[in-house]
Amino acid sequence: MTDVALKEYFERRLADLSTHIDARFEWNDAAIAKAERTMNERLNSMNEFRDALKDQASRMATRAELNKLDDQLQQLQQVKANYEGRVLVTVSFVSLIISVATALAMRLIGS
């Protein structure tokens, strides 16, 4: 092999190597861009999921609100029980008055 042929051979090999390295950089850049797009899509879907959870949590009652509602329910149950007791006493009293009035009326009619 002559010096000129050897020089051309090395120059051609160097040019091939340079082309190969340039292609590798382009492939790396494309892979990085694809990974970045994929990561952004994943992060966006995670943010949507996080927002959905936050929205759901904002609609749920807190423990303090549930305790307040429980207290109000107990108060309503007490008021209902008191009302039912008053109605029972009133009905009993009215029945007693009607019974006494009927007994007096029967006595007056019978005499």
C-alpha positions as CSV (number, residue, x, y, z in Angstrom):
1,M,0.0,0.0,0.0
2,T,1.3,3.4,-0.9
3,D,1.3,6.4,1.4
4,V,-1.3,8.1,-0.7
5,A,-3.6,5.1,-0.6
6,L,-3.1,4.7,3.1
7,K,-3.8,8.4,3.6
8,E,-7.0,8.2,1.5
9,Y,-8.0,5.1,3.4
10,F,-7.6,6.8,6.8
11,E,-9.4,9.9,5.6
12,R,-12.3,7.9,4.4
13,R,-12.4,5.9,7.6
14,L,-12.2,9.2,9.6
15,A,-15.1,10.6,7.5
16,D,-17.2,7.5,8.0
17,L,-16.4,7.7,11.8
18,S,-17.4,11.4,11.8
19,T,-20.7,10.5,9.9
20,H,-21.4,7.7,12.4
21,I,-20.7,9.9,15.4
22,D,-23.0,12.6,14.0
23,A,-25.7,10.1,13.4
24,R,-25.3,8.8,17.0
25,F,-25.7,12.4,18.3
26,E,-28.9,12.8,16.2
27,W,-30.3,9.5,17.5
28,N,-29.5,10.5,21.1
29,D,-31.2,13.9,20.6
30,A,-34.3,12.2,19.1
31,A,-34.3,9.7,22.0
32,I,-34.0,12.5,24.6
33,A,-36.8,14.5,22.9
34,K,-39.0,11.4,22.9
35,A,-38.3,10.7,26.5
36,E,-39.1,14.3,27.4
37,R,-42.4,14.1,25.6
38,T,-43.3,10.9,27.3
39,M,-42.3,12.3,30.7
40,N,-44.4,15.4,30.1
41,E,-47.4,13.3,29.1
42,R,-47.0,11.2,32.2
43,L,-46.6,14.2,34.4
44,N,-49.7,15.8,32.9
45,S,-51.8,12.7,33.5
46,M,-50.5,12.6,37.1
47,N,-51.5,16.2,37.6
48,E,-55.0,15.4,36.2
49,F,-55.2,12.5,38.7
50,R,-54.0,14.7,41.5
51,D,-56.6,17.4,40.6
52,A,-59.3,14.8,40.5
53,L,-58.3,13.6,44.0
54,K,-58.2,17.2,45.3
55,D,-61.7,17.9,43.8
56,Q,-63.0,14.7,45.4
57,A,-61.5,15.6,48.8
58,S,-63.0,19.1,48.7
59,R,-66.5,17.5,48.2
60,M,-66.1,15.2,51.2
61,A,-67.4,16.2,54.6
62,T,-64.7,16.8,57.3
63,R,-64.8,15.1,60.7
64,A,-65.9,18.4,62.3
65,E,-68.8,18.8,59.9
66,L,-69.9,15.2,60.5
67,N,-69.7,15.7,64.3
68,K,-71.8,18.8,63.9
69,L,-74.4,17.0,61.8
70,D,-74.4,14.1,64.4
71,D,-75.1,16.6,67.2
72,Q,-77.9,18.2,65.2
73,L,-79.4,14.8,64.5
74,Q,-79.3,13.9,68.2
75,Q,-81.0,17.2,69.0
76,L,-83.7,16.5,66.5
77,Q,-84.3,13.0,67.9
78,Q,-84.6,14.6,71.4
79,V,-87.1,17.2,70.1
80,K,-89.1,14.4,68.4
81,A,-89.1,12.3,71.6
82,N,-90.3,15.3,73.6
83,Y,-93.0,16.1,71.1
84,E,-94.2,12.4,71.1
85,G,-94.3,12.5,74.9
86,R,-96.3,15.7,74.9
87,V,-98.7,14.3,72.4
88,L,-99.1,11.1,74.4
89,V,-99.8,13.2,77.6
90,T,-102.2,15.5,75.8
91,V,-104.1,12.6,74.2
92,S,-104.3,10.8,77.6
93,F,-105.5,14.0,79.3
94,V,-108.1,14.6,76.5
95,S,-109.2,10.9,76.8
96,L,-109.6,11.4,80.6
97,I,-111.7,14.5,80.2
98,I,-113.9,12.8,77.6
99,S,-114.3,9.8,79.8
100,V,-115.2,12.0,82.8
101,A,-117.6,14.1,80.7
102,T,-119.2,10.9,79.3
103,A,-119.6,9.5,82.8
104,L,-121.1,12.7,84.1
105,A,-123.4,12.8,81.0
106,M,-124.5,9.3,81.6
107,R,-125.2,10.0,85.2
108,L,-127.2,13.1,84.4
109,I,-129.2,11.2,81.7
110,G,-129.7,8.2,83.9
111,S,-131.0,10.2,86.9
